[in-house]
């Protein structure tokens, strides 16, 4: 089954985007958008950039 984008209410108000895989696991969650229309624009932007995005590994501290 394909993944999907879900719009969910943010506790602070507004809407967050969740990227969910076919098994129902949350893969990513966005910052807060003011409303569903803004979140829909965010989904468009995510789709455009994700296809060509590079991986930046910032998980380790730089050497001293």
Backbone bond lengths (Angstrom), bond angles and torsions (degrees), N, CA, C in turn:
res aa  C-N    CA-C-N  psi(-1)  N-CA   C-N-CA  omega(-1)  CA-C   N-CA-C  phi
1 X - - - 1.441 - - 1.531 109.25 -
2 X 1.293 115.08 144.02 1.465 120.48 -178.89 1.524 111.20 -75.20
3 X 1.310 114.68 156.67 1.450 120.13 174.89 1.520 110.25 -75.90
4 X 1.328 115.08 178.48 1.463 118.80 179.19 1.524 110.35 -154.14
5 X 1.312 114.97 160.86 1.451 122.58 171.50 1.521 106.95 -98.30
6 X 1.315 117.21 131.74 1.463 122.22 176.23 1.526 108.83 -116.35
7 X 1.314 117.11 141.42 1.460 121.69 171.36 1.522 106.62 -99.46
8 X 1.324 116.27 127.34 1.468 121.36 179.47 1.523 109.22 -129.04
9 X 1.323 115.75 146.90 1.461 120.60 178.60 1.524 109.59 -67.09
10 X 1.326 115.76 134.80 1.463 121.30 176.36 1.522 108.54 -87.93
11 X 1.310 117.37 143.95 1.467 121.53 -179.05 1.517 112.16 -58.48
12 X 1.336 116.69 -33.63 1.460 121.72 -177.53 1.522 111.96 -85.32
13 X 1.304 117.82 2.54 1.459 122.89 -173.75 1.514 109.20 100.74
14 X 1.303 117.05 156.98 1.454 121.35 -177.68 1.519 111.83 87.78
15 X 1.315 114.77 -164.38 1.469 121.95 -172.50 1.524 110.01 -133.03
16 X 1.327 116.42 140.86 1.463 122.35 172.14 1.527 108.13 -111.54
17 X 1.336 115.13 154.32 1.464 122.11 173.86 1.523 107.24 -102.91
18 X 1.313 116.34 131.71 1.468 121.28 171.60 1.513 108.52 -114.56
19 X 1.328 116.05 135.02 1.457 121.85 171.61 1.524 106.09 -99.28
20 X 1.337 115.56 119.82 1.464 121.98 -174.21 1.526 108.64 -120.61
21 X 1.348 117.07 133.98 1.465 119.28 178.67 1.527 110.40 -80.66
22 X 1.330 116.05 177.43 1.458 121.44 -176.97 1.513 114.56 -61.98
23 X 1.334 117.34 -22.50 1.468 121.73 178.61 1.528 111.97 -87.37
24 X 1.330 117.17 -3.03 1.461 120.42 179.53 1.515 115.00 92.06
25 X 1.338 117.21 5.57 1.467 120.59 178.96 1.524 110.62 -81.86
26 X 1.329 116.80 136.32 1.456 121.27 177.45 1.527 108.49 -76.39
27 X 1.330 116.28 121.45 1.461 121.84 179.52 1.523 111.73 -93.60
28 X 1.322 116.28 -33.31 1.467 120.76 -178.43 1.517 109.38 -158.00
29 X 1.327 115.62 152.63 1.461 121.36 175.56 1.521 108.06 -136.31
30 X 1.307 115.92 137.06 1.460 121.76 -174.71 1.520 112.46 -84.88
31 X 1.307 113.43 177.01 1.455 121.04 166.18 1.524 108.73 -71.90
32 X 1.310 116.24 -170.52 1.467 120.88 -175.29 1.529 110.84 -94.60
33 X 1.328 115.21 132.11 1.465 123.60 172.35 1.518 108.26 -105.22
34 X 1.328 117.08 152.52 1.468 120.33 -175.09 1.525 113.46 -67.79
35 X 1.364 117.09 -30.99 1.470 120.44 -179.11 1.529 109.34 -160.24
36 X 1.332 116.47 178.74 1.465 121.49 -177.39 1.524 112.35 -64.51
37 X 1.330 117.91 -34.20 1.467 120.49 179.05 1.532 110.21 -64.43
38 X 1.327 117.03 -43.09 1.464 121.02 177.63 1.525 110.04 -65.58
39 X 1.328 117.76 -38.49 1.465 121.12 177.96 1.526 110.70 -64.90
40 X 1.334 117.49 -38.79 1.465 120.87 177.68 1.525 110.43 -62.30
41 X 1.327 117.49 -38.80 1.469 120.93 175.05 1.523 110.14 -64.75
42 X 1.335 116.59 -36.23 1.458 121.24 176.76 1.517 111.78 -63.31
43 X 1.323 117.50 -39.52 1.466 121.26 177.75 1.526 109.59 -62.06
44 X 1.320 116.98 -42.95 1.460 120.72 177.90 1.524 110.52 -59.37
45 X 1.317 116.57 -44.50 1.462 120.80 179.67 1.522 111.50 -64.94
46 X 1.331 117.10 -41.85 1.470 121.12 177.48 1.522 110.21 -59.05
47 X 1.326 116.93 -46.82 1.466 120.85 -179.44 1.523 111.50 -60.59
48 X 1.329 117.13 -41.22 1.463 120.99 -179.05 1.528 112.17 -66.27
49 X 1.318 117.36 -40.83 1.462 120.53 -174.45 1.527 113.58 -87.45
50 X 1.312 118.28 -30.68 1.460 120.76 -175.75 1.524 112.28 -64.85
51 X 1.314 116.93 -32.74 1.469 120.13 -176.86 1.519 112.68 -64.05
52 X 1.331 117.55 -28.54 1.460 120.21 -176.07 1.530 113.15 -120.77
53 X 1.324 116.69 8.55 1.463 120.29 -176.46 1.529 111.29 -68.90
54 X 1.315 115.58 144.39 1.467 122.63 175.15 1.528 108.49 -93.37
55 X 1.319 116.69 158.29 1.456 121.78 176.74 1.511 108.87 -91.52
56 X 1.331 116.92 127.66 1.468 122.19 175.51 1.524 106.93 -117.26
57 X 1.324 117.04 110.90 1.461 121.50 -178.33 1.528 109.17 -87.04
58 X 1.319 116.12 101.66 1.458 121.97 178.10 1.535 110.57 -108.64
59 X 1.325 116.35 24.19 1.458 120.96 -174.49 1.528 113.60 -82.38
60 X 1.307 117.44 -13.82 1.464 119.62 179.85 1.518 109.99 -115.81
61 X 1.318 115.34 150.02 1.459 120.95 179.21 1.520 109.53 -72.86
62 X 1.329 117.93 144.85 1.462 119.50 176.81 1.531 110.21 -68.15
63 X 1.341 117.38 152.95 1.471 120.00 179.25 1.526 110.78 -63.57
64 X 1.310 115.62 147.42 1.475 120.19 -179.48 1.491 111.59 -87.20
